[in-house]
């Protein structure tokens, strides 16, 4: 691993690993060395454990699960993980209402978008996003003066989204589809309309526009997430984001569905 990708045992910054990203399942690990959480658990509990182990992380170190919304590719492993490890789960009331199996979990905490709350030593700033779910949320998560922004599964970039993501040192941002590939691809028309709609998924072009607007000297890394395997390619997504970040020095990578990203450390 490169120096910036080493684990962070000392609790003086934030570490993040995207365990998987895409329609097959989404999950990421985030830690400040004292509190470790999963943001979404859309892979099976066994697969999440396996991918954590690949990065030298034990499932027993987790302090909780933070959920963006109720779609299966974001909550598939939540129930098993929470019951097996007695983990608290944090989600909006709308997400809980829409996800019946999560209502019977041992420890459920409801948060409201717009109201920060702690998970151990981490501070979570949830904000509303535009997606066809009960009450979906994006997050800015901070510790020790470092902020990581997470915004996936959103159809449009609102002012609220833009303002929350400003000033982060690392962003995990959706770059779901190339508009031409989507429209010329095999999906039925209703699904194409859903994906490109205001409650669908962010295109490479829209993701690039957002990055161009909020780029700043302290933005160290951007991870492009939730890339469609049918309507996008990593090369197209990275090229669009690269144009937006040209000359900034920001490191750029694309998360994939089949293997975890490096464990990225922000010191």
N, C-alpha and C positions, 0 to 999 in steps of 0.2 A: 504494500500500500504506500501511497505517497504520504508525506507528513501530515497534510490536511485531512487525511482520511483515517487517522488512527483513532482508536477508542478513547473515551474521555472519562477516566476513572476518578479524576480529581474534583469534579463538580464545578469547574470554573468556566464552563461554557456549555454549549448545547451540541449534542450529537444526534444525527438523523440517518436512518436507513430506510429507503423505500423497499419493502419486502416484495411487493408485486403491484403492478399497475396496469389496468385494462379491464375489459368487460368480463374477463374470467375471474377477477378478484383483485381487490385493492386493500392494502394494509401498509402502514409505515410505523416504524419504531422511532421514538424520540426520548432523549434523556438528558438531564443535566448532571448526571453522575450520582445524584441523590434520589431523584424521582424518575421512574421510567414508565412510559405509557405506550399504548398502541393507539394510533389514529386510524379507526376502522379495522375491521377484521373480516374481510370478504373472501379470504382463503379458508380452507378447513383448518381446524385447530392443530391437527397433526402437521400440515404443511407450514403453517406459521411457525410452529416449534422447530421444524427442520431448517427453515430459512434463517431463523434467529441463531440457531446453532452454527450455521455456516459463517456467521459474523462474530462468533464467540460470545453469544448472549444467551442466557438461560431464561426460560419462560417464568421461572420462579422469581426473577428480579422485577417483574412487572408490578406496577402500582395501580393500574386501572386501564380502562378502555374508553376512548373518546370517539363518539360516532357522529359522522357528518349527516347521514340520512339513512333511510330504511331499506334501500334497494339491496337485493340479495348479494350483489357483487361487493357490498360494503359491510354486510353483517353476517355472512354465512357462518363464520366461526365464533361469533360472539357468545352464544349460549353455552357452548361446550367449554370455552376458555374461562368464562366467568364462573361456571359451576365447578370446574375442576380445580381452579386456583383461588376461588372465593374472591374474585376481583370485582370492584365497583365499576359500574358503567355509567357514563355521563352522556346525556342526550337531551334534545328538546322534547317538550310535551307532545308536539305534533309527530315527531319521529316515533315516540313510544306508542302513541295511539295507532299508528300505521303499521307497527311491527308487533303483532300479537305474541310471538314466542318470547319477546324480551320483557313482557309485563311480569313474568313470574320469576325473574332473576333475583338472587339473594340481596343485592344491594344496587338500587337504581337512584341516580341523582339527576334531577331536572335542571337544566339551565335555560336562560332566556337570551336570545341574541341581543347584543348591545350591552350586556351586563357581564363584566369580567368576573372570574371566579378562580380559586386556587385548586390545583391538584397537587398536594404535597408542596414541594418547593417551586413548582411551575405556576405561572399565571396564564390563564387562557382567556383570550379576548374573542368571543364568538361574534360573527356578523352574518346577516342573512344573505343568501345567494338565490339566484333565479334558476330553479330546476323543478321538474315535475315530481315532487316528493312532498311529504306532509309538512315539514318545516325545516328545510335543509340549512346547513350552516357551513361557513368557512371559518378558519381560525388564524389568529396570530398568537403564537405561544412564546412566552418570554421567561428568561431567567438570567440573573446577573448582568443585566443591561443588554442582553442579546435577544433578538426577535427573529422568529421563523414564521413566514406566512404560508398558509395552505389554502388553496382555492382550486378545487376540482369539481367537475359535474355542475357547470353553470352555463346557461345559454347566452347571457349578456354580461358585460362588465358595467355595473352600476357605479355611481359616485361613491356609494358606501364601500363597495369592494375596493375601488381604486384607493380611497383614502386609508383604509385599513392596511393595505399592502405597502404603502409608502414607508420607507425607512427600515425595511427588513434587511437582514444580512444574508438570508437564504430564502428563496421562494420555491415552493412546489406548486406548479401552475399547470392547469389543463391546456393541452394542445391536441385536441381530439381528432380533427379531420382536416384534410385538404378539400376545399369546397368543390373543386373540379372532380376529384376522385369520388367524392360522395355523390354528386349528381350524375356521374357517368357509370357509377358502380351498380352492383346487383341488388341493393336493398329495394324493397317496395316503396312506392311514392309516399305513403303515410309515414313510414319510418324515416325517410329522408327529411320530410317536413318536420318531424319531431326533433331530429338531431340538430337541424339548422335553425330551429325556432328559439324564441326567447326563453323557453324553459328547457332547452336541450343541452347541447354541448358546445364548448368554445372551439372555434376553428383555429388553425395555425395563424391565419391573418389577424384575427382578433386578439389572440394571445400576444403576437408580436407588437401590435399597436399598444397594448397595455404595458408591455415591457419598455417600449420606447418612451412612454409617458412617465413611468415611475422609476426608471433606472437612476442610480445615484452612485457616488464613489464608494459607498460602504456596502453596496450589493455585491457580495463575494461569489455567490453561486445561485444558479437557477436550474431546477430539475423539471423538465417537461414531463407531464403525467397524463395517464388515461388516453394514450395514443390508440386509435383504432387500427386493428390489424388488417381490416378490409379497406378502409377509406383514408389511410395515411401511411407514411413511412417515416422512420426516425430521421432519415436524410432530409425529407421535406420539412419536417417540424423544426429540426435544428437549423436548417438554412434560413427559415423565416425568422426565428428568434435571434439567430446570429446577426442578421441584418439590423435588427432593432437594437442589439447590444454592441454593435461594431464600435471599437475604440474605447470601450468602457473597462476592459480588463476583467469583466465578470466571467466566471467559469460556467460552462453550459454543458448539460448532459441530458439524455432522455432515459426515463425509467422504462423498464420492460415488464412483460407479464410472467416470464418464466424463471427469473433469477433475481435475487436481491441486489440492490445497488451497493456500492461501497458504503462503509460506515463513515459518514462525513462529519468531521469535527470542526466546530467554530470555537476557537479558544478565546 
